[in-house]
Amino acid sequence: MKSLTKSLAVAAIMGTSMLSSAAYAAEKIGLVNVQAVFQSLPQTQAVEGTIREEFKDALQDVARMEKDIKYYLEKQQRDEATMSDAEKKELQTKLVALRDEYTSKAKPLQEDIQRRQGEERNKILGLIKQAIDSYAAKENFDLILNANAVAYVKNQSVDISGQITDQVSKIK
């Protein structure tokens, strides 16, 4: 009796696993390398240029301060032996003031640039997501995975990154 129960249990498990394997084989699965799609889009390069232009004046101001600080540090090292105490103190005060101004401008500027880059990145990722959803519905995919999350793929023809890149590239 026990052996009959075990045999039925084993048969049920094997039958279920064969049915689930058949069900999985019928699913249409695709892969998208979202990072590669993002990097290859013309919108990504356009956004970089837009952000650079948006913060151009502030970046030039910070770069000027960096040059001034470097100049005064070099001057301090070069002329320290011939400077009077008053000149040394004046130069040190100027350096401290420049460093403080640089710090007060550079960090908020960097945060603003990162915030804007994040906003634009999220917009582009939204476009990519819409394109994936649209393509998956049109081509009857059951599952689309990020290619970076997949360790092995036997059939490379399931990679639809090129089609997604083409679709998103057409969006203005």
Buried (B, 14 or more C-beta within 10 A) or exposed (E): EEEEEEEEEEEEEEEEEEEEEEEEEEEEBBBBBBEBBBEBBEBBEEBEEEBEEEBEEBBEBBEEBEEBBEEBBEBBEEEEEEBEEEEEEEBEEBBEEBBEBBEEBBEEBEEBBEEBEEEBEEEBEEBBBEBBEEBBEEEEBEEBEEBEEEEEEEEEEBBBBEBBBEBBBEEE
